[in-house]
Amino acid sequence: MLVKRYLFTVLFLFIGSLLYCQEKPTQSIESLMQKDFKELRTEFFNAQNPDTIALLYASAYLQKATQLQDSQKITEGLYYKSLVQTDSVKLISLNSLIARSKKSPNHYLLEDALVAKAGYFFRLRLYKKALKLYTEAQKYAIEKENQQTLFMIRLNIGIINNLIGNSKEGLDIFKKSLTNYTKLGYTNKALRLNILANIANSYMQEGMYDSVTPYTTEIIKQTQGLPKYEELYNLLVLKQGINLYHQQAYTKAVDSIEKTIPYFQQIEDESNLGYAYFYLGKTHLATQHSAKAIDYFKKVDTIFLKVNYLFPETRATYELLIDHYKKKKDLKKQLVYIERLLQLDSILHDEELYLTKHISEDYNTPRLLADKQYVIASLEEKANFYIISIVIAMLLVIIAVGFVIYQYTQRTIYKKRFEQLLKTQETQQHSVIEVSDHKKSALQIPEDIVSTILENLEDFKQKNEFLSPNITLHKLAKRFKTNHTYLSKIINVYEGKSFNAFVNDLRITYTMNRLQKDIIFRKYTIDAIAEESGFSNTRTFSRAFQRKTNLNPSYFIKNLNASQTDI
């Protein structure tokens, strides 16, 4: 579908949901290759063909072009395939297409390929990478005077500017886009409405609330009662309610926002549902209905726990909850929401959103961490107060004696574990699990496939490929040219563990060996050791190390240094 496939790459995602797809019987690529290029291209962009069918036409187009050695048609075929491939292979195809286009004298389809790749990163919320690609694509579109592609690229640059807080720049882009919409002869109503919606969003971010109203009013009027614009209608009603809140028209704001909640619940749009709850809470707080406000803020928190994401603007949910429980002197709840806010900030920072305008001085990360330590200390002090006041002398003696005994016992246990670990590590590393004939037959996998996969797994171990932080069961199965079910079963039977446990154990074994042999490696931080060992974060590394060795990494390193110093 032309509009859906193109605009999906340029971020007008909801337009795709307005278009109707109808399944067609699957045809073979060989039979489709009998059609000429024009027919294949027409069917690829047929709005009634789902992506699975479109991929067949794109594959036939590429195969036919390859047979004819038509360089331009090959580039077109690669581009068409990249538009409908799944994310697991899309990036590979796009990188290949971009490299090919850059080598061609006229950079054929280069800006389109860059736009598609930018859309891929946008969906992952990697906005800096997406913006860089859109900017590069804009350069090539200007060179070729490709006005329609340039129009879409600039729209996306505007959208990203809004997302990262550059709403003034975004507003300028959208106003120019609205003018160019007419100049370029566009008649797509959904596209125009989107431009208007983004102008409204820019004005709202700039705090120009009076300027928002004409745009929201027009869009609501043009979409009300039309099923294919139901999502856009509800989004703008929500936006209108938020604007009314900023204009202190609180009763009207509640009425508008509440109208949208059943729709967002129906389509399970958790992000916008959280957005609606947040502003209902803010509105009730402004009208002194604090109990209702807190209930809505807790609903926002429930959504965060469910989807692990919130709009940056709704970050203030946790600031307000922390303040509420601080006034109530409820230290436990205060600690819960401080930790939740730190968690949300880490996610939003990872997704490359600029949060400066959403973070007050009292709720930046250093201040939150200090408050967290204070609350924890207060809770501990409160918990210990009653016991200490009753039997302080006896308790101190018991604690002191118990602590000495415990420390001695723990040191002895850990020391024995450490020594035993060094003795048994080599034999465990080369141990082979005996697999019974019954288990082998229960696999129901041909022996030659089992043998090939086992050889590949051995090669995987020998080459330390498990150190790649991005390795997954699906990626490894693809590399082995098998399916992930076979690979998972064989690892379970022949290694006696799940795929994740298998990879993590290999990494931990590698880490222990390297720590024993490499003095410099021992001086690395735990974070650096975890990264060198293929783990995406220190927590996962420490858990895996503890599970395999019954020791934590720092203890193991400390004792390695001590034992080699003694020698």
N, C-alpha and C positions, 0 to 999 in steps of 0.2 A: 504494500500500500504506500503510494508515493508520499502523501502528507505525513502518515504515521511514521514511516521509516526515516524520513529526513528530519522531521521535527523532533523525533525521539532523541536524535543525536544532538539537537540544539536545545534540548531541555524543556520544550513545551510538552511535558509528558502527558498531561491530562487530555490533550487533543487526541492522542492515540486511543484513549478509552471511549471517545465519542464515535469512533468509526467501527462499523460492523464487519466482522470477519465470518466467512462461511467456508467450512471445510470442503475440499475437493478430493476426488479419488487420486491416490498417489500414482505417478507415472515414472517409468524408468528414465534415467539420464540418457541412455542410448536412443530411446524413442524421441525424447525431447530434442536431441541434437539434429533431428531431421528438419526442425524448424529453422527459419533464418534468424539473424540476430535481432531484427526489429520485432519479430513475434516473441522471442524469448524475453526481450527487454519489456515489452508491453505486458506480458504475463507476470513478470517479476514485480512490476509496479501496480498490478491489478489490486484494487482496494479490497476485493473479496477473498484474496489468497492469504491464508495465514503464513507466518514466517517459515514453518516447516515446508510448505509447498514452494514458497518463494526461493528457499535455499536450493531446491531441486533445479529450478530454472536458472539460478545464478551459477550452479555447478555445471549445468549443461552449456551455458554461455561460455564459461571459462575453458571447459574441455574442448569445445568447438574452436575457440580462438587459438588454443594451444596446438591443435591439429593443423590449423591453417597458418600457424606461426605469425599471427597478426598481433604485433606488440601492443597497439592501442587497445584492441579488444581484450587482450589478456589483462591489461591494467583495469579496464572496466569490469571484467569478470571478478577480479580480486576485490574490487571495491563493492560490488553488489553482494558478494558473499559476506564481507565484513559487516554489512548493515544488518544481517539477519542471523549471524552466528551467535552461539551462546558465549557468555563472558569467558569461559574456560579457554576458548581458542581465539576469541575476537582480537585480543591484544597482539597475539602472534601474527595474525593475518594483517592487522593494521601496520605493524612495524615493517613487515615485508613489503606492503604496498607503498608505504612512505619512502622506504629506501629505494624502491624501484622508480617511483615518481621523481625523486630528487635527481636520479641519474639521467632521466629523459631530458632532451633538449628544451622542451616546452613545459616541463614540470606538470605533465598531464594528470589531472585529478588530485594534485597534491593538497590543495586547500580543503577539498572534500574529505580526504583521508585524515588530515589533521583535525578537522571538525569532529569526525567520528571518534577519533582517539580522545579528544577533549571531553566529549560526551561520556565516554567510558569512565574517565577519571572523575567527572562530575558526579556520576551515580555513586561513586565510592566516597564522595564528599572530600576528595583531594583537590580542593579548589585552586591552590597555587599552581599545581601542575596543569589543571584544566585551563586556567587563565593564560599561562605561558603558551600553550598550544593554540588557543584561540587567537592570541596576539600574532603568533607566527603565521597562522592561516590567513589572518587579515592582510598581512603583507603581500602574500601571493595573490589574494583576491583583488587587491588594489592594482597590482602589476598587470593582471589579466583583464581588468575592468569588468570583473564578474559581479555585477551589481546585486543580483539576487542572493548569491552566497554571502557577499559582503554584508548585506542587510541582516541575514540570520546570525552571522558571526558577531556583529555589533550588539545585537539583542542579547546574546549569551554573555558577552563581556559586561553588559549592563546588569544582567541578573547576578553574575558573580560579584560585581561591585556592591550591589545591594547586600548580598550575603556576608561579605567581609567588612561591611561598615562604611564603604565609600558611596553612600547613597546620593550625594550631590553629583558625583560623576555619573552614577547610574541614571539619575533623573535627566541629565543633559542628553545622554545616549537615547533614552526612551522617547523624549520629545522629538529628537531628530528622526527617530525611527517612525514615529507617527506621521511626520511630514513625508518621509520617503515611501511609506506604505501607499499613499495616494499617487506619488510620482511614478512608482514602479508598476502601478496598475493592479495591485493586489485586490482580490475580492473576497478573501477568506475571512469570514466574520469572526471565527474563533481566534484567528491570529490578531486581528485588530483589538478584540476584547482583552486579549492577553497583554497587549501593549498598554492599554488603558489601565489594567489592573496593576501592572508594574509601575506605572507613573504614580498611581495612588499609593502604592507601597513605598516608593521613594519619598513622596511628600510626607508620609506618616513618619518615616525614619528621621526626616529632617525637622519634625515637630511642627510642620505647616498644616495643622489639622483642618483649617477652613478650606484649604486647597484640595483636600482629599475628597470631600463630600460630593462635588459634581461628578467625579469619576465613578465612585461607588454607586451613586444614584443611577447614572446612565447604564452601567453594566447590569445592575439588578433589574432595571426596567426591561432591558433587552433579553434577559435570560429567564425571567420569571415564568414558570409554567411550561418551559421547554425541556423535556426529558434529557435530551442530549447535552444540555448545558446545566444539568442539575448540580454537578460538582462545582462548577465555576460560580453558579448562583449562591450556593451555600458558603463558599469561601468568601465571597464579597459581602454577604450578609454578616458573616463573622467579622470581617474587616470593618464594616460599617459600625458594628457594635463596639469594637475596640476604639474606633475613632470617636464615637459618642462618649465613651469613658474618658478619653483625654480631654473632651470638651465639657466634662463634668455634667453631662446629661445622663445621670446614672440609671434612672428608671427605664429610659429608652434603650440604654446600653444593655441592661439585663434582658430586656424583651428581645432584642435582636440576637444576642449571643445564644440565648436559650432555644431559639427557633432552629439553630443549626445542629444542636447536640444529637437529636434522634438520627439525623442523616449520617453524621460522622460515626455514630455507634453502629449503624446498619452496615456501613462499608468498612468498618473496623479501621478507620483512619486515626490511629492512636496519637500521632503527632499533633494534628489539628484539634483533636479532642482535648489533649493536654493544654493546648493554646487557649481553647474556649474556657476550660475550667480555671485556668490561671487568671483570666480577666474577669470571670465571674467572682472569683475570690477577691481580686483587687477592688472590684466595684462594691461588694458587700463590706469590705474593710473601710472604704471611703464613706459609706453610709452608716458606719458604727455597728454593723452586724458581724462582729468579729467571730462568733461561733460558726456562722455559715461560711465565712471566709476561710477559716481554718479547715473546715470539712472539704472545701473545694481544693485547697492547697494539698491536702492529703490525697485527694484523687489524682492530682498531678504527680505526686510522689509514687503512687501505685502504678501509673503509666510508665514512669521512668524505670521502675523495677521490672516492668514487663518487657519494654522494648530497648532499654539501655540507651535512650536518647531523649533529649528535649531541645526545643528551639532555644538559642542563647538568650533571647528576650525573657523566657520564662525561668531563667536561672534564679531570679529574685524570689521564686517560690520558697527556696530553702533559707534565704536571708530572713524572710518574714516568719517562717516556722521557727528558726533559731531564736529570733527576737521574742516570739510569743512564749516559748518555753523557758527562755531566760527570765522573763518577767514573772513566770509562774514558779521559778526556781526548781524546775524539773530537769535535773542534771542529766539523767539518762536519755530523755528525749532530745535534749539539746545536743548531746554527743552523737546520737543517731543522725541528726540532720546536718551536723558539721561534717561527719564522714561522708554523707550522701553528696553534699555540695562539693567536697574535694574530689569525689569520684566523677561527678558530672563535669567539673572543670577539666579533669584529665582527658575525658572523652572529647570535649569541644576543642581543646588545644590540639589533640592528636588529629582532629579533622580540619585543622588549619583555619579555624574561624578566629577572627580578630574580636576579642571579647572586651576590649578596654572600656567601651561605652556602657557595658552591662555589669561592670564590676565596680562597686563602691570601695572607698579606701578601707572601710571597716571589714570588708569581706574578700580581700585579696588572699592569695594562698599563704604567705607567711603569717598573716594575722590569724587565719583560720587554724593553721597548725599550732600556733601559740595558744589559741583558745581551746583547741582540742586537748592539749597537754594540761592546761589548767583545769578543765572539766574532769579529765581522768583523775588527776591528783585530788580534786575535791571529792569525787566519788569514793576513791580509796580511803581518804581521810574520814569520810562519813561512815564507811563500812567498818573501819577499825576502831572508831571512837568508843563504842560501848564495851567491847571486849577489853580494851586497854584500861578503861576506867574501873573495871571490876577486879581483874586479877593481873595487874600489870607486872608485878614482881615475878610471880610464878610463870606467867606467860613468856616473859623475857628469857627466863632460864630454860624453859622447855623449847622455845624457838631456837635459842642458841645451841643447845645440845643437839636438837633435831637437825638443825642446819648443818652442823659439823658432821654428824653421822650421814646425813643425806649426801652432802658433798663428797665425803669419802667414798660412800657406796657408789655414787654416780661416777666418780672418777675411776674407780676400780672397774666398774661395768664397761664404761666407755673405752678404757685402756685395753681391756680384754677384747672388746669388739674390734678395736683398731688393729691390734696385733693379729687376731684371727683373720681379719679381712686381708691383711698383707700376705698372710700365708696361703690363703685359699684363692686369692684373686686370679692367679695364673691358671690354676686348674679349672676354675669356674669359667674363665674366658674361653677355654678350648673344650669345655664339656659339650657333649652331644646328647640330645634327648633321644632316647630309644623310642621309636614309633612302632607300635604293634601293627601286624598285618590287618587286624580288624579296623583300626583307626584309618589306615591308608585306604582300605576299601570303602570305608564310610565317607571319605572325601568325595567320591564319585567324580573324580577328575582324572582324565587320561594320564597315564604314567609319564609319557613324553613331555606333557605340559608341566607336570609336577617337577620333573627333572630339570627342565629349562628354567623354571621359576626359582628353584633352589640354587642353580648355578648363578642366576642373576642376583639373588640375595647375597650369595657369598662374595660376588664381585662388588656389590653395593657396600658390604662390610669392609672388604679389603681396601677399597678406595676412599673410605671414610666419607661417603656421600651422605651419610646420616647427619653430618654437621651442617647441612643446609637448613636454615631456619624455616624455609618455605615448603619442605617436603611433606606431602600428604599421601594418603593411601591411593587416591585417584591419580595423582601425578605420577607416583611410582608405578602403578599398574599401567598407565599409558606408556611410560618409558620402557617397561618390560613387554609391551605389546600384548597385554592380556587384560582381563577385566578385574575390577577391584574385588569382586566376590571370591574369585579363585585365589587371588593373592592373600586376602584376609584369612580364608580357611587354611591355607598352607602355613601361614605364619602361626595361626592358633595351634595347629597340630604339631608342626616341626619345631617351633620355638616355645610352645606352651604358654603363649601370652597374646594379648591384643596387639594390634599394629602400633598404637601409641606407646604402650609399655615396651614393645620391642625396640622402637627407635630411641626412646628415652634411656633404656638400659644400655644400648650401644654407646650413646653419648656419655653416660656416666662412667662406663668402663674406660672409654677413651680419655675422659677427664682425669680419672684416677691414675692411669698409666702416665699421662703427660705430667701430672703434678709430681709424681715420683721421680721422673727423669729430668724435668725442666725446672731449674731453680728460679729462672726469671719468671716463668709462668706462675709460680707460687706467689710471686710478689704482686700479681694483678689483683685488682679489686674483685669482689664476688660478682659484681655486675659484668665486668669485663670477661671473667672466666665463663660466666653463663653464656654470654654472646659468642665467645670463641667456640663453645661447645654446642652451638646450634640452637640454644633456647631463646625464645622470643622475649622472655622476661625472667627476672631473678627469682620470683616466687615459684614459678614452675620448675626452674632448675633446682632450687633448694628442696622442694617437695620430692622430686624424682631422686635426688641424691639421698635424702633421708629414707625413702622407701627401699632403695636398693642396699644401702649400707647400714641403716639404723644409726647413722651419725650425720651431723650437719657439716656442710663443706668447710666452715671456718675451723671447726674442731679437727677435722681430718688434716687440713693444711698445717695447723699449729703443731700437731703431733708429728707430722712428717718432718718439719723443720727441727723439732726437738730430737727426734730419733737420729737424724743424720748429723746433728751437732754432737750428740753423744759419741757417735762413731768416730 
